[in-house]
Amino acid sequence: MRWPWLVSGMLLLAAVAQQDPEPSFQTTAEIERRGKKIVVIKTGPDNPPAIIELRDLYGGVITALNSVEKTLTLSNQKFTTDNLTRFWQEGRAVQFTDLKVGQQVRLEAAEQNDGSLRAFDVQIGGKREGPSLSRSLFADPPPFRVQITFGDDAKAFGAIARVEQIRDVNDYVFMTGGTARYIEEEDRLELNLKPAPRAVEVRQGKSKAWGSRLDYDNESGDARVAGPIELERSGDKPLQGSAQHMVYNVDDEILRLFGGVKLVQDGRTSTADTAVVREKDRTAYLFGSKDRPVRSQNKDGFVEGARVLYHLDTGDVVVLEGVKGEFQDP
């Protein structure tokens, strides 16, 4: 896989016109997938600043530890640690004293001017994914928001975003709500993540959806948004919706809703297990099962089926499979 560099040597200042309030220049990170660009933009002022971390990756079994010098050795490579080194085990912070000879670890490190290797991040039980990574951290205080563009079709907005590019392996983007504080003496952002409802907004055409966090995987092209999901679509007959979680795919530009899908429009309520929203076609396909069919109901009655075509502009439905219905006499 080609190393997907952050544009212009890891940092680009570019003038971009956006709907949200923003200054004339933004710090930008870029990923490419099959000719489409996924661009993360810091829209607010440079406080807190964007942080770019460049790290070499190492992995292996600890063969030696020196508690006085606070060094650890993997095979014949020695790594120094200091007060800024972060130690992790199963997602929780630990200390140098929790390291033991024989443990498998993953290290993020960089060569210093004196030739030594300084460890910035040590994960007990972790494995090396590739030769190196770049990590970009973005945070925007209100009224600004970090923006992600997925090609020309969709955008996402949130308070905090992280872009992690592992060379020759894969690229990832994470976005959620929260706040950040820049610690100048350590040159890092201290993040306070808050994946609350409506922390992330996704826009596509007339549709807007909100969730608690977004995770984009460049290998699959999927941007997964954790719930609770709220959905709105503007028009002559506005639509309101909800689901447990959703996925936007960059390749087919389709939004998929999962779990307890509910659409309310012009006096009609439709429920389904899953839904595929094709914004460009102004249609959605609702899916159920034999035990839990799709159900669409208004004051005149209801229809049910295993698969239903839903017209987003009007709220009209067509049962495509397993039709059943009941209507009131005029």
C-alpha positions as a Markdown table, in Angstrom:
| # | Residue | x | y | z |
|---|---|---|---|---|
| 1 | Met | 0.0 | 0.0 | 0.0 |
| 2 | Arg | 1.3 | 3.5 | -0.9 |
| 3 | Trp | 2.2 | 5.6 | 2.1 |
| 4 | Pro | -0.6 | 8.2 | 2.2 |
| 5 | Trp | 1.3 | 11.3 | 3.2 |
| 6 | Leu | -0.3 | 14.2 | 5.0 |
| 7 | Val | -0.4 | 16.8 | 2.2 |
| 8 | Ser | 2.6 | 19.2 | 1.7 |
| 9 | Gly | 5.0 | 17.4 | 4.0 |
| 10 | Met | 2.5 | 16.6 | 6.8 |
| 11 | Leu | 1.0 | 20.1 | 7.1 |
| 12 | Leu | -1.0 | 22.3 | 4.7 |
| 13 | Leu | -2.3 | 25.8 | 5.2 |
| 14 | Ala | -5.1 | 26.2 | 2.7 |
| 15 | Ala | -8.0 | 28.7 | 2.2 |
| 16 | Val | -11.3 | 26.8 | 2.2 |
| 17 | Ala | -14.8 | 28.3 | 2.2 |
| 18 | Gln | -17.1 | 26.4 | 4.7 |
| 19 | Gln | -20.5 | 26.8 | 6.2 |
| 20 | Asp | -19.3 | 26.8 | 9.8 |
| 21 | Pro | -17.5 | 29.9 | 11.2 |
| 22 | Glu | -13.8 | 29.7 | 10.5 |
| 23 | Pro | -10.7 | 31.8 | 9.7 |
| 24 | Ser | -9.0 | 32.1 | 6.3 |
| 25 | Phe | -6.5 | 29.3 | 6.8 |
| 26 | Gln | -6.8 | 25.8 | 8.2 |
| 27 | Thr | -4.4 | 23.1 | 9.2 |
| 28 | Thr | -5.3 | 20.1 | 7.0 |
| 29 | Ala | -4.5 | 16.3 | 6.9 |
| 30 | Glu | -5.3 | 14.2 | 3.9 |
| 31 | Ile | -5.9 | 10.5 | 3.1 |
| 32 | Glu | -6.7 | 9.0 | -0.3 |
| 33 | Arg | -8.9 | 6.0 | -1.2 |
| 34 | Arg | -9.5 | 4.9 | -4.8 |
| 35 | Gly | -9.1 | 8.4 | -6.2 |
| 36 | Lys | -11.3 | 10.0 | -3.4 |
| 37 | Lys | -9.8 | 12.2 | -0.8 |
| 38 | Ile | -10.7 | 12.1 | 2.9 |
| 39 | Val | -9.6 | 15.5 | 4.3 |
| 40 | Val | -9.5 | 16.5 | 8.0 |
| 41 | Ile | -9.6 | 20.3 | 8.5 |
| 42 | Lys | -9.1 | 22.3 | 11.7 |
| 43 | Thr | -11.5 | 25.2 | 11.1 |
| 44 | Gly | -10.8 | 27.2 | 14.2 |
| 45 | Pro | -7.9 | 29.4 | 15.4 |
| 46 | Asp | -4.5 | 27.9 | 16.3 |
| 47 | Asn | -5.4 | 27.6 | 20.0 |
| 48 | Pro | -5.2 | 24.8 | 20.8 |
| 49 | Pro | -2.8 | 24.1 | 18.0 |
| 50 | Ala | -2.9 | 21.0 | 15.8 |
| 51 | Ile | -0.2 | 18.5 | 16.9 |
| 52 | Ile | 1.7 | 16.3 | 14.4 |
| 53 | Glu | 3.6 | 13.3 | 15.8 |
| 54 | Leu | 6.0 | 11.2 | 13.7 |
| 55 | Arg | 7.0 | 7.9 | 15.3 |
| 56 | Asp | 8.9 | 4.8 | 14.4 |
| 57 | Leu | 7.2 | 1.6 | 15.5 |
| 58 | Tyr | 8.9 | -1.3 | 17.3 |
| 59 | Gly | 7.6 | -4.5 | 18.8 |
| 60 | Gly | 8.9 | -7.6 | 20.6 |
| 61 | Val | 9.6 | -9.2 | 24.0 |
| 62 | Ile | 11.3 | -7.2 | 26.7 |
| 63 | Thr | 14.7 | -8.8 | 27.3 |
| 64 | Ala | 16.1 | -6.4 | 29.9 |
| 65 | Leu | 15.0 | -3.6 | 32.2 |
| 66 | Asn | 16.9 | -1.0 | 34.1 |
| 67 | Ser | 14.8 | 0.7 | 36.8 |
| 68 | Val | 17.5 | 3.2 | 37.7 |
| 69 | Glu | 18.0 | 4.5 | 34.1 |
| 70 | Lys | 14.4 | 3.7 | 33.2 |
| 71 | Thr | 15.4 | 1.8 | 30.0 |
| 72 | Leu | 14.0 | -1.3 | 28.4 |
| 73 | Thr | 15.6 | -3.5 | 25.8 |
| 74 | Leu | 14.0 | -5.5 | 23.0 |
| 75 | Ser | 16.6 | -8.0 | 21.7 |
| 76 | Asn | 19.6 | -5.7 | 21.2 |
| 77 | Gln | 17.8 | -2.4 | 21.0 |
| 78 | Lys | 17.7 | -0.2 | 24.1 |
| 79 | Phe | 15.0 | 2.4 | 24.6 |
| 80 | Thr | 15.0 | 5.3 | 27.1 |
| 81 | Thr | 11.9 | 6.5 | 28.8 |
| 82 | Asp | 11.1 | 9.7 | 30.8 |
| 83 | Asn | 8.3 | 11.5 | 32.6 |
| 84 | Leu | 6.5 | 12.1 | 29.2 |
| 85 | Thr | 6.5 | 8.4 | 28.2 |
| 86 | Arg | 3.0 | 6.9 | 28.3 |
| 87 | Phe | 2.6 | 3.3 | 29.5 |
| 88 | Trp | -0.6 | 1.3 | 28.7 |
| 89 | Gln | -2.1 | -2.1 | 29.3 |
| 90 | Glu | -5.5 | -3.1 | 28.1 |
| 91 | Gly | -6.5 | 0.5 | 27.5 |
| 92 | Arg | -5.5 | 1.8 | 30.9 |
| 93 | Ala | -2.5 | 3.8 | 32.0 |
| 94 | Val | 0.2 | 2.0 | 34.0 |
| 95 | Gln | 3.8 | 2.8 | 35.1 |
| 96 | Phe | 7.3 | 1.8 | 34.2 |
| 97 | Thr | 7.3 | -0.5 | 37.3 |
| 98 | Asp | 4.5 | -2.6 | 35.6 |
| 99 | Leu | 6.9 | -3.7 | 32.9 |
| 100 | Lys | 8.4 | -7.2 | 33.2 |
| 101 | Val | 11.1 | -9.1 | 31.3 |
| 102 | Gly | 9.3 | -11.5 | 28.9 |
| 103 | Gln | 6.4 | -9.2 | 28.2 |
| 104 | Gln | 5.3 | -8.5 | 24.6 |
| 105 | Val | 5.2 | -4.8 | 24.0 |
| 106 | Arg | 4.6 | -2.3 | 21.2 |
| 107 | Leu | 6.7 | 0.9 | 21.2 |
| 108 | Glu | 6.4 | 4.3 | 19.5 |
| 109 | Ala | 9.8 | 5.8 | 19.5 |
| 110 | Ala | 12.1 | 8.3 | 17.7 |
| 111 | Glu | 15.9 | 8.6 | 17.4 |
| 112 | Gln | 17.4 | 11.5 | 19.4 |
| 113 | Asn | 20.3 | 13.7 | 18.4 |
| 114 | Asp | 22.7 | 11.5 | 20.4 |
| 115 | Gly | 21.6 | 8.4 | 18.6 |
| 116 | Ser | 19.5 | 7.0 | 21.4 |
| 117 | Leu | 16.0 | 5.7 | 21.0 |
| 118 | Arg | 13.4 | 7.5 | 23.1 |
| 119 | Ala | 10.1 | 5.7 | 23.7 |
| 120 | Phe | 7.0 | 7.9 | 23.7 |
| 121 | Asp | 4.4 | 5.2 | 24.0 |
| 122 | Val | 4.7 | 1.7 | 25.4 |
| 123 | Gln | 1.8 | -0.7 | 25.1 |
| 124 | Ile | 2.1 | -3.9 | 27.1 |
| 125 | Gly | 0.7 | -6.8 | 25.0 |
| 126 | Gly | 0.6 | -4.7 | 21.8 |
| 127 | Lys | 2.2 | -5.7 | 18.5 |
| 128 | Arg | 4.0 | -3.7 | 15.9 |
| 129 | Glu | 1.6 | -3.0 | 12.9 |
| 130 | Gly | 4.1 | -1.4 | 10.5 |
| 131 | Pro | 7.4 | 0.5 | 10.2 |
| 132 | Ser | 6.2 | 3.9 | 11.3 |
| 133 | Leu | 3.2 | 6.2 | 11.8 |
| 134 | Ser | 2.1 | 9.8 | 11.7 |
| 135 | Arg | -0.5 | 11.0 | 14.1 |
| 136 | Ser | -2.3 | 14.3 | 13.7 |
| 137 | Leu | -4.5 | 15.7 | 16.6 |
| 138 | Phe | -7.1 | 18.4 | 15.9 |
| 139 | Ala | -9.3 | 20.2 | 18.4 |
| 140 | Asp | -11.7 | 23.1 | 17.8 |
| 141 | Pro | -13.5 | 25.0 | 20.6 |
| 142 | Pro | -17.0 | 26.3 | 19.9 |
| 143 | Pro | -18.3 | 27.9 | 17.7 |
| 144 | Phe | -15.7 | 26.1 | 15.5 |
| 145 | Arg | -15.7 | 22.3 | 14.7 |
| 146 | Val | -13.1 | 20.0 | 13.1 |
| 147 | Gln | -14.4 | 19.0 | 9.7 |
| 148 | Ile | -13.9 | 15.7 | 7.7 |
| 149 | Thr | -14.8 | 15.7 | 4.0 |
| 150 | Phe | -15.4 | 12.3 | 2.4 |
| 151 | Gly | -14.8 | 12.9 | -1.3 |
| 152 | Asp | -17.3 | 15.4 | -2.7 |
| 153 | Asp | -20.4 | 13.8 | -1.2 |
| 154 | Ala | -20.3 | 13.9 | 2.6 |
| 155 | Lys | -18.9 | 15.8 | 5.5 |
| 156 | Ala | -18.6 | 15.1 | 9.2 |
| 157 | Phe | -18.1 | 17.6 | 12.1 |
| 158 | Gly | -17.0 | 17.2 | 15.7 |
| 159 | Ala | -14.9 | 18.9 | 18.4 |
| 160 | Ile | -11.9 | 16.5 | 18.3 |
| 161 | Ala | -10.3 | 14.4 | 15.6 |
| 162 | Arg | -7.3 | 12.1 | 15.4 |
| 163 | Val | -5.7 | 11.0 | 12.1 |
| 164 | Glu | -3.4 | 8.0 | 12.4 |
| 165 | Gln | -1.5 | 6.7 | 9.3 |
| 166 | Ile | 0.5 | 3.6 | 9.7 |
| 167 | Arg | 2.9 | 3.4 | 6.8 |
| 168 | Asp | 2.3 | 0.5 | 4.3 |
| 169 | Val | -0.6 | -0.8 | 6.4 |
| 170 | Asn | -3.7 | 1.4 | 6.9 |
| 171 | Asp | -5.1 | 4.8 | 7.8 |
| 172 | Tyr | -7.6 | 5.7 | 10.5 |
| 173 | Val | -9.7 | 8.7 | 11.5 |
| 174 | Phe | -11.4 | 9.1 | 14.9 |
| 175 | Met | -13.8 | 11.9 | 15.8 |
| 176 | Thr | -15.9 | 12.7 | 18.8 |
| 177 | Gly | -16.8 | 15.5 | 21.2 |
| 178 | Gly | -14.8 | 16.9 | 24.1 |
| 179 | Thr | -12.2 | 19.5 | 24.9 |
| 180 | Ala | -8.4 | 19.8 | 24.6 |
| 181 | Arg | -5.7 | 21.7 | 26.5 |
| 182 | Tyr | -2.3 | 22.4 | 25.0 |
| 183 | Ile | 0.6 | 21.7 | 27.4 |
| 184 | Glu | 3.4 | 23.9 | 25.9 |
| 185 | Glu | 6.3 | 22.5 | 28.0 |
| 186 | Glu | 5.4 | 18.9 | 26.8 |
| 187 | Asp | 4.3 | 20.0 | 23.3 |
| 188 | Arg | 1.2 | 17.8 | 23.4 |
| 189 | Leu | -2.6 | 18.0 | 23.6 |
| 190 | Glu | -4.3 | 16.8 | 26.7 |
| 191 | Leu | -7.7 | 15.5 | 25.4 |
| 192 | Asn | -10.9 | 15.2 | 27.4 |
| 193 | Leu | -13.0 | 13.0 | 25.1 |
| 194 | Lys | -16.8 | 13.1 | 25.5 |
| 195 | Pro | -18.6 | 10.7 | 23.1 |
| 196 | Ala | -22.0 | 12.0 | 24.0 |
| 197 | Pro | -25.2 | 12.0 | 21.8 |
| 198 | Arg | -24.9 | 14.5 | 18.9 |
| 199 | Ala | -21.1 | 14.8 | 19.5 |
| 200 | Val | -20.6 | 14.0 | 15.7 |
| 201 | Glu | -22.7 | 15.3 | 12.8 |
| 202 | Val | -22.7 | 13.8 | 9.3 |
| 203 | Arg | -24.1 | 15.6 | 6.3 |
| 204 | Gln | -25.0 | 14.2 | 2.9 |
| 205 | Gly | -27.3 | 16.0 | 0.5 |
| 206 | Lys | -30.5 | 17.0 | 2.3 |
| 207 | Ser | -29.8 | 14.5 | 5.1 |
| 208 | Lys | -28.1 | 15.2 | 8.5 |
| 209 | Ala | -27.3 | 12.5 | 11.1 |
| 210 | Trp | -25.9 | 12.7 | 14.6 |
| 211 | Gly | -24.0 | 10.2 | 16.7 |
| 212 | Ser | -21.6 | 9.9 | 19.6 |
| 213 | Arg | -18.3 | 9.1 | 17.7 |
| 214 | Leu | -17.0 | 8.3 | 14.3 |
| 215 | Asp | -14.3 | 5.8 | 13.3 |
| 216 | Tyr | -13.1 | 5.7 | 9.7 |
| 217 | Asp | -11.1 | 2.8 | 8.3 |
| 218 | Asn | -9.4 | 3.5 | 5.0 |
| 219 | Glu | -9.0 | -0.1 | 4.1 |
| 220 | Ser | -12.7 | -0.8 | 4.1 |
| 221 | Gly | -13.8 | 2.8 | 3.2 |
| 222 | Asp | -16.3 | 2.6 | 6.1 |
| 223 | Ala | -17.0 | 5.5 | 8.5 |
| 224 | Arg | -18.8 | 3.9 | 11.4 |
| 225 | Val | -20.9 | 6.2 | 13.7 |
| 226 | Ala | -21.8 | 5.0 | 17.1 |
| 227 | Gly | -25.3 | 5.8 | 18.4 |
| 228 | Pro | -27.7 | 6.9 | 19.5 |
| 229 | Ile | -28.3 | 8.0 | 15.9 |
| 230 | Glu | -30.6 | 10.9 | 15.1 |
| 231 | Leu | -31.6 | 11.6 | 11.5 |
| 232 | Glu | -33.1 | 14.6 | 9.8 |
| 233 | Arg | -33.9 | 15.3 | 6.2 |
| 234 | Ser | -35.1 | 18.7 | 4.9 |
| 235 | Gly | -37.7 | 19.2 | 2.2 |
| 236 | Asp | -41.4 | 19.9 | 1.6 |
| 237 | Lys | -42.1 | 16.9 | 3.8 |
| 238 | Pro | -39.3 | 16.8 | 6.4 |
| 239 | Leu | -38.2 | 13.5 | 7.8 |
| 240 | Gln | -37.1 | 12.6 | 11.3 |
| 241 | Gly | -35.4 | 9.3 | 12.1 |
| 242 | Ser | -33.4 | 7.2 | 14.6 |
| 243 | Ala | -31.3 | 4.1 | 14.8 |
| 244 | Gln | -28.7 | 2.4 | 17.1 |
| 245 | His | -25.7 | 3.0 | 14.8 |
| 246 | Met | -24.9 | 3.7 | 11.2 |
| 247 | Val | -22.1 | 3.3 | 8.5 |
| 248 | Tyr | -21.3 | 5.6 | 5.6 |
| 249 | Asn | -19.2 | 4.0 | 2.8 |
| 250 | Val | -17.0 | 6.3 | 0.8 |
| 251 | Asp | -17.0 | 4.1 | -2.3 |
| 252 | Asp | -20.7 | 3.7 | -2.9 |
| 253 | Glu | -21.7 | 6.9 | -1.0 |
| 254 | Ile | -24.5 | 5.0 | 0.8 |
| 255 | Leu | -25.6 | 5.5 | 4.4 |
| 256 | Arg | -26.6 | 2.3 | 6.3 |
| 257 | Leu | -28.7 | 2.4 | 9.5 |
| 258 | Phe | -28.8 | -0.5 | 11.9 |
| 259 | Gly | -30.9 | -1.5 | 14.9 |
| 260 | Gly | -34.3 | -0.2 | 15.7 |
| 261 | Val | -34.6 | 2.0 | 12.6 |
| 262 | Lys | -37.5 | 4.5 | 12.8 |
| 263 | Leu | -38.5 | 7.0 | 10.1 |
| 264 | Val | -41.3 | 9.6 | 10.8 |
| 265 | Gln | -42.6 | 11.7 | 7.9 |
| 266 | Asp | -45.9 | 13.4 | 7.0 |
| 267 | Gly | -47.9 | 11.5 | 9.5 |
| 268 | Arg | -46.4 | 8.1 | 8.6 |
| 269 | Thr | -44.1 | 6.1 | 10.9 |
| 270 | Ser | -42.0 | 3.3 | 9.4 |
| 271 | Thr | -39.9 | 0.9 | 11.5 |
| 272 | Ala | -37.3 | -1.7 | 10.3 |
| 273 | Asp | -34.2 | -3.7 | 11.5 |
| 274 | Thr | -31.9 | -2.0 | 8.9 |
| 275 | Ala | -32.1 | 0.6 | 6.2 |
| 276 | Val | -29.9 | 1.6 | 3.2 |
| 277 | Val | -30.2 | 5.3 | 2.4 |
| 278 | Arg | -29.4 | 6.3 | -1.2 |
| 279 | Glu | -29.5 | 10.1 | -0.9 |
| 280 | Lys | -28.6 | 10.7 | -4.5 |
| 281 | Asp | -31.5 | 8.6 | -5.6 |
| 282 | Arg | -33.8 | 10.1 | -2.9 |
| 283 | Thr | -34.7 | 6.6 | -1.8 |
| 284 | Ala | -34.1 | 4.2 | 1.0 |
| 285 | Tyr | -34.6 | 0.4 | 1.3 |
| 286 | Leu | -35.9 | -0.8 | 4.6 |
| 287 | Phe | -35.3 | -4.4 | 5.7 |
| 288 | Gly | -36.9 | -6.6 | 8.3 |
| 289 | Ser | -37.4 | -10.4 | 8.8 |
| 290 | Lys | -40.2 | -12.9 | 8.9 |
| 291 | Asp | -40.6 | -12.4 | 12.7 |
| 292 | Arg | -40.0 | -8.6 | 12.6 |
| 293 | Pro | -41.2 | -7.3 | 9.3 |
| 294 | Val | -40.8 | -3.7 | 8.1 |
| 295 | Arg | -44.0 | -1.8 | 9.2 |
| 296 | Ser | -45.2 | 1.5 | 7.8 |
| 297 | Gln | -48.3 | 3.0 | 9.4 |
| 298 | Asn | -50.4 | 6.2 | 9.1 |
| 299 | Lys | -53.9 | 7.2 | 10.1 |
| 300 | Asp | -55.4 | 5.1 | 7.2 |
| 301 | Gly | -53.8 | 1.8 | 8.2 |
| 302 | Phe | -50.5 | 0.0 | 7.8 |
| 303 | Val | -48.5 | -2.2 | 5.4 |
| 304 | Glu | -45.8 | -4.7 | 6.3 |
| 305 | Gly | -43.1 | -6.6 | 4.4 |
| 306 | Ala | -39.6 | -8.1 | 4.5 |
| 307 | Arg | -38.3 | -5.4 | 2.1 |
| 308 | Val | -39.8 | -1.9 | 1.5 |
| 309 | Leu | -38.8 | 0.9 | -0.9 |
| 310 | Tyr | -39.1 | 4.3 | 0.8 |
| 311 | His | -39.3 | 7.5 | -1.1 |
| 312 | Leu | -37.4 | 10.1 | 0.9 |
| 313 | Asp | -39.0 | 13.2 | -0.6 |
| 314 | Thr | -42.6 | 12.1 | -0.1 |
| 315 | Gly | -42.6 | 9.3 | 2.5 |
| 316 | Asp | -44.4 | 7.0 | 0.1 |
| 317 | Val | -43.6 | 3.3 | 0.5 |
| 318 | Val | -43.7 | 0.3 | -1.8 |
| 319 | Val | -43.6 | -3.2 | -0.3 |
| 320 | Leu | -41.2 | -5.3 | -2.5 |
| 321 | Glu | -41.4 | -8.6 | -0.6 |
| 322 | Gly | -43.9 | -10.3 | 1.7 |
| 323 | Val | -46.7 | -7.7 | 1.5 |
| 324 | Lys | -49.4 | -7.5 | 4.1 |
| 325 | Gly | -51.7 | -4.6 | 5.0 |
| 326 | Glu | -54.8 | -3.3 | 6.7 |
| 327 | Phe | -56.6 | -0.1 | 5.9 |
| 328 | Gln | -59.5 | 1.8 | 7.3 |
| 329 | Asp | -62.7 | 2.0 | 5.2 |
| 330 | Pro | -63.3 | 5.5 | 3.8 |
